[in-house]
Amino acid sequence: MKRSRAMAMGLVVCLLFVTVAASGAADKKFSLVVREGFGSIKVGDVNSTRSSTSSSFDVIREEHPGNCVGEYLPLPNNFKDWEAELRWRAWRGLSVGFSVSGPTHFSQTSPLTYSFYTDLGKQVDNFIWTSEIHAAAPIKLNLYYSLSLLPRVHLNVNGGIGYYHARIIDKDQWQFMDPTGASVVGYDLFNVTGNQIGFHGGIGFEYKYTQRVSLFAEGLWRLAKIRTLKGTITTHANSYDENGYLTGTYDTSIYQGILYHYSGEDLNVEGIRHEKLLVNDFPPPWIGTDFPADVRKAFLDLSGFTFRIGLKIGLF
C-alpha cells in the first residue's frame, strides 16, 4: 500500500513538473515510461500438487468428518507491480523499449490434522505445509507500433521477450503421535530455482496530454513457463518417547537435483493416489514405496495477464 501511494505521488509530481517545463516542445526520440497495475499468474505444479494432496483426504472428510480438520489451500496468484522503461522512437510509429518490472512474492501456509484408530488406540498426525514463490524482477525487450485514432489518441500494439527467474521454497512440517504418546517431529524442505525466456504481447491506448507527456492504459498477455527447476531437498526428524524425552535425531545431508512432479500412493490414506513433488539427482523411472508413475520435470508457470496504467515522459 505504501509503495502504491508513493508511486502515485511520484506520477503526479512528474506530470505537474513536466507539464509546466515542457509544454509545447517537440516529440522526443527517447522517453521514460513508468507503469503500475495488477495481474495474475497460473502457478502450475505447486498449486495442483497442494490441491491434489488435500483432495486425497476427501474420503475421510465424507465418511469420518471429525477425523480430518483443515485443507491445503492453493497459493493466491494475484499481484500488484510496477515497471520502468526507457523507450526509443525508431521510425514513425515504431518504437523499441527496455524495461524492468518489480519482483513478486506468493505464499500460502495451511495446517491439516488427520486422526485415525489403530489396535492400540488413536493416532494423530499434524501437518503444516508452507509454499512460497519468489519471482525476480523480469527484464524485457519490447517492440511497439503506434496507430493514430484521433489527434491526441493513439492505439499501441506491442510484443517482446523477457528473462524470468524464480525460486520455490516448499516446507512440509509434520508430527506423528502414536496412541502411547510417543511422537516423531520433523520436516521436508526443498529450495529450487529456475529461469526461462518468455514472450508477451498486448494492446493499449495512449492519450497525448502535451507534446512530451502521455497517459495510457494497456493490457498485456504473458507466456513464461519455467520448465526446469534445480536445487536442494533437506529432511530433518526428531523422535520422542511418551514422556517427551528425545530418543533420536535424523538428518539428511543437502540433496541436490531437479524438481520432479509425479503421482504416487498416499502414505497416510491407504488406496489413494495424488500428485507429488520431489528433488532427485537422477532422472526417472524410479522405484519407491509410493509406487511412482507419470514422472516428469516440474514446472512453474508465470504466464498470465497484466493490466497497467502509466505515464510516458519525453526526455531528449
C-alpha positions in Angstrom: 0.0 0.0 0.0 2.8 2.4 0.9 4.6 1.6 -2.3 1.5 2.2 -4.4 0.9 5.6 -2.7 4.5 6.6 -3.3 4.3 5.6 -6.9 1.1 7.5 -7.4 2.5 10.6 -5.8 5.6 10.4 -7.9 3.5 10.2 -11.1 1.6 13.3 -10.1 4.7 15.3 -9.3 6.3 14.3 -12.6 3.2 15.2 -14.5 3.0 18.7 -13.0 6.7 19.4 -13.4 6.9 18.3 -17.0 3.7 20.0 -18.0 5.0 23.3 -16.8 8.5 22.9 -18.0 8.0 21.3 -21.4 4.6 22.3 -22.7 4.7 22.8 -26.5 8.1 21.1 -27.0 8.6 18.7 -30.0 8.3 14.9 -29.8 11.5 13.3 -28.4 13.4 10.3 -29.6 13.8 8.9 -26.1 11.1 8.6 -23.4 10.8 7.4 -19.8 7.8 5.2 -19.2 6.5 4.3 -15.7 3.6 2.0 -15.1 1.7 0.4 -12.2 -1.0 -2.2 -12.2 -2.1 -5.6 -11.3 -2.0 -9.1 -12.8 -2.1 -12.8 -12.2 0.0 -16.0 -12.9 -1.0 -19.6 -13.5 1.4 -21.0 -10.9 1.4 -24.6 -12.2 2.6 -27.7 -10.3 2.9 -26.2 -6.9 -0.8 -25.4 -6.7 -2.0 -28.5 -8.5 0.0 -30.7 -6.1 -1.4 -28.9 -3.0 -4.9 -29.3 -4.3 -4.4 -32.9 -5.2 -2.9 -33.8 -1.9 -5.7 -32.1 0.0 -8.3 -33.9 -2.0 -6.8 -37.3 -1.0 -8.4 -36.8 2.4 -11.9 -36.2 0.8 -12.9 -39.8 1.6 -12.0 -39.3 5.2 -13.9 -36.0 5.3 -17.0 -37.6 3.9 -17.1 -40.8 6.0 -15.5 -39.5 9.2 -15.8 -35.7 9.3 -14.1 -35.3 12.6 -11.0 -37.2 11.6 -9.7 -34.6 9.1 -9.5 -31.0 10.0 -8.1 -28.4 7.6 -7.1 -28.4 4.0 -4.1 -27.4 1.8 -5.1 -24.2 0.1 -3.5 -23.1 -3.2 -1.2 -20.1 -3.3 -3.0 -16.8 -4.3 -1.9 -15.9 -7.8 -2.8 -12.2 -8.0 -0.2 -9.5 -7.7 0.5 -5.7 -7.9 3.6 -4.5 -9.6 5.3 -1.6 -11.3 7.5 -1.2 -14.4 10.0 1.4 -15.6 11.1 1.5 -19.2 13.4 3.5 -21.5 11.8 3.8 -24.9 13.4 4.8 -28.3 11.2 6.1 -31.1 13.0 4.4 -34.0 10.8 5.2 -37.1 7.4 6.8 -37.4 5.1 4.7 -35.3 7.7 2.1 -34.5 9.4 2.1 -31.0 11.8 -0.1 -29.1 11.8 -0.3 -25.3 13.9 -1.8 -22.5 12.1 -2.3 -19.2 12.4 -3.8 -15.7 9.5 -4.8 -13.5 9.3 -5.2 -9.8 9.7 -8.6 -8.1 6.6 -10.5 -6.9 6.0 -12.9 -4.0 3.3 -15.5 -3.5 2.9 -17.7 -0.4 0.4 -19.9 1.5 0.6 -21.8 4.8 -2.1 -24.4 5.5 -2.5 -26.7 8.6 -4.1 -30.1 8.4 -4.8 -32.7 11.2 -5.6 -36.3 10.4 -6.5 -38.8 13.2 -7.3 -42.5 12.9 -7.6 -45.5 15.2 -5.3 -48.5 15.4 -5.4 -51.6 17.6 -3.6 -49.6 20.3 -5.8 -46.5 20.2 -6.0 -43.1 18.5 -3.1 -41.8 16.4 -2.9 -38.1 15.5 -0.9 -36.7 12.5 -0.4 -33.0 12.3 0.9 -31.2 9.1 1.7 -27.6 8.3 2.5 -27.1 4.6 4.1 -23.8 3.5 4.8 -22.9 -0.1 6.5 -19.7 -1.4 7.3 -18.4 -4.9 9.8 -15.5 -5.2 9.7 -14.2 -8.8 12.7 -11.9 -9.5 12.2 -8.6 -11.4 11.9 -9.7 -15.1 13.9 -7.8 -17.7 12.1 -7.2 -21.0 12.8 -6.1 -24.6 9.7 -4.5 -26.1 8.6 -3.6 -29.6 5.8 -1.1 -30.2 3.7 0.1 -33.1 1.5 3.2 -32.6 -1.5 4.0 -34.8 -3.2 7.4 -34.6 -7.0 7.2 -34.0 -7.7 10.8 -33.1 -5.4 13.9 -32.9 -4.5 13.1 -29.3 -5.4 9.4 -29.0 -3.2 6.5 -30.3 -3.7 2.8 -30.4 -0.5 0.9 -29.3 0.2 -2.7 -30.2 3.3 -4.3 -28.5 5.2 -7.5 -28.2 8.5 -8.8 -27.0 10.6 -11.2 -25.0 11.6 -11.3 -21.3 14.0 -13.0 -19.0 12.3 -14.6 -15.9 14.0 -16.1 -12.8 12.2 -17.5 -9.8 12.7 -19.5 -6.6 10.3 -22.0 -5.0 10.6 -22.8 -1.2 8.4 -25.6 0.0 8.3 -26.8 3.6 6.2 -29.6 4.9 6.3 -29.8 8.7 4.8 -32.9 10.4 4.2 -34.5 13.8 3.1 -38.1 14.1 1.9 -39.0 17.6 1.0 -42.7 18.3 -1.5 -43.9 20.9 1.2 -44.3 23.6 2.1 -40.6 23.4 5.5 -41.2 21.6 6.0 -38.9 18.6 8.2 -38.1 15.6 8.5 -34.4 14.6 10.2 -33.1 11.5 10.1 -31.5 8.1 10.9 -31.9 4.4 12.2 -28.8 2.8 13.1 -28.1 -0.8 14.6 -24.9 -2.3 14.8 -24.7 -6.1 15.4 -22.1 -8.7 15.0 -21.8 -12.4 14.9 -19.3 -15.3 13.4 -19.0 -18.7 13.0 -16.7 -21.7 9.3 -15.7 -22.1 7.2 -13.9 -24.6 4.5 -11.2 -24.2 2.1 -9.2 -26.3 -0.5 -6.6 -25.6 -2.7 -3.6 -26.7 -3.4 -0.3 -25.2 -4.5 3.3 -25.7 -2.3 6.4 -25.3 -3.6 10.0 -24.7 -1.1 12.8 -25.5 -1.5 15.2 -22.7 1.2 17.5 -24.1 3.8 17.1 -26.8 6.1 15.4 -24.2 3.7 13.8 -21.8 1.2 11.0 -22.5 -1.1 9.0 -20.3 -2.0 5.4 -21.2 -3.7 2.2 -20.2 -2.8 -1.2 -21.6 -3.3 -5.0 -21.2 -0.5 -7.5 -21.6 -0.6 -11.2 -22.1 2.4 -13.2 -20.9 3.8 -16.6 -21.8 6.6 -17.6 -19.3 6.8 -21.2 -18.1 10.0 -22.2 -16.2 10.4 -25.9 -17.2 13.4 -26.9 -15.2 13.9 -26.1 -11.5 17.1 -27.1 -9.7 18.1 -27.0 -6.1 18.1 -29.0 -2.8 15.9 -31.0 -0.5 16.6 -31.5 3.2 14.8 -33.8 5.7 15.1 -33.5 9.5 13.3 -35.5 12.2 13.4 -35.9 16.0 11.8 -38.8 17.8 10.4 -38.5 21.4 9.1 -41.1 23.9 5.8 -40.9 25.7 7.4 -38.6 28.4 8.7 -36.1 25.8 12.4 -37.1 26.0 14.4 -37.0 22.8 15.3 -40.5 21.7 16.8 -39.9 18.3 17.6 -37.5 15.5 17.6 -38.0 11.8 19.2 -35.5 9.3 19.9 -35.9 5.6 22.8 -34.0 4.0 21.6 -31.4 1.5 20.5 -33.4 -1.5 20.9 -31.7 -4.9 18.9 -32.3 -8.0 16.0 -31.4 -10.3 12.4 -30.9 -9.0 10.2 -33.6 -10.4 6.4 -34.0 -10.5 4.8 -37.4 -10.3 1.8 -39.3 -9.0 2.2 -41.7 -6.1 0.2 -43.5 -3.3 -0.6 -41.5 -0.3 1.4 -42.7 2.7 -1.3 -41.7 5.1 -4.6 -42.7 3.4 -4.5 -46.2 2.1 -5.5 -46.8 -1.6 -5.4 -43.1 -2.6 -3.0 -41.6 -5.2 -2.2 -37.9 -5.7 0.3 -35.6 -7.2 3.7 -35.2 -5.5 6.9 -33.2 -5.9 10.4 -34.4 -5.2 14.0 -33.2 -5.8 16.1 -36.0 -7.2 19.6 -36.2 -8.7 18.9 -38.8 -11.3 16.1 -38.9 -14.0 13.1 -41.4 -13.8 12.0 -44.1 -13.8 12.1 -44.6 -10.0 11.3 -47.4 -7.7 9.7 -46.2 -4.4 7.4 -47.1 -1.6 4.7 -44.9 -3.0 4.8 -46.6 -6.5 5.6 -43.5 -8.5 4.2 -43.0 -12.0 3.9 -40.3 -14.7 7.2 -38.8 -13.7 8.3 -35.6 -15.4 10.1 -32.3 -14.6 8.0 -29.9 -12.5 7.3 -26.5 -13.9 6.5 -23.1 -12.6 4.0 -21.2 -14.8 4.4 -17.4 -14.6 2.1 -16.9 -17.6 -0.9 -14.7 -17.2 -2.5 -11.3 -17.8 -1.5 -7.8 -16.5 -3.4 -4.5 -16.7 -1.4 -1.3 -16.2 -1.9 2.5 -16.3 1.1 4.8 -16.7 2.9 7.9 -17.8 5.3 8.5 -20.7 7.7 11.5 -20.5 9.8 12.7 -23.4 13.4 13.1 -22.4 15.6 14.1 -25.3 
